[in-house]
Amino acid sequence: MALFKKRTVGKPGEWYYCLVHRKVEEGPECPAKDRFGPYASREEAEHAMQTAQERNLEWETDPKWHDVNEPDAEEDKP
């Protein structure tokens, strides 16, 4: 007996962006490893790549992830 059931049919109103086919899907058509989502609307799914790019930029420039005052690991070695 399987522990997890494979959901083949998506719920109405769930939108995904397929990274392989580069298209918006209602309900999961492609495997989870190949998609972003779920999104509440088709419009949100259409902008999935832009949203990911904006979030990546925010994380890359977040000062909490880049400790400027921390000395280099090389300097601590004897």
Backbone hydrogen bonds, N-H to C=O, Kabsch-Sander energy under -0.5 kcal/mol:
donor,donor_aa,acceptor,acceptor_aa,energy
7,R,5,K,-0.7
8,T,6,K,-0.8
14,E,11,K,-1.9
15,W,13,G,-0.6
15,W,39,Y,-2.0
16,Y,25,E,-2.7
17,Y,36,F,-2.4
18,C,16,Y,-0.5
18,C,23,K,-3.0
19,L,17,Y,-0.5
19,L,34,D,-3.2
20,V,34,D,-0.8
22,R,18,C,-1.1
23,K,18,C,-0.8
25,E,16,Y,-2.7
27,G,14,E,-2.9
27,G,25,E,-0.7
29,E,27,G,-0.6
34,D,31,P,-2.0
35,R,32,A,-1.5
36,F,17,Y,-2.4
39,Y,15,W,-2.8
45,A,41,S,-1.8
46,E,42,R,-2.2
47,H,43,E,-1.1
47,H,44,E,-0.5
48,A,45,A,-1.5
51,T,47,H,-2.6
52,A,48,A,-2.4
53,Q,49,M,-2.2
54,E,50,Q,-2.5
55,R,51,T,-2.4
56,N,52,A,-2.5
57,L,53,Q,-2.1
58,E,54,E,-2.1
59,W,55,R,-2.4
60,E,56,N,-2.5
61,T,57,L,-1.6
62,D,59,W,-0.8
65,W,62,D,-1.7
66,H,63,P,-0.9
68,V,66,H,-1.0
75,E,72,D,-0.5
76,D,72,D,-0.8
77,K,73,A,-0.5
77,K,74,E,-0.8
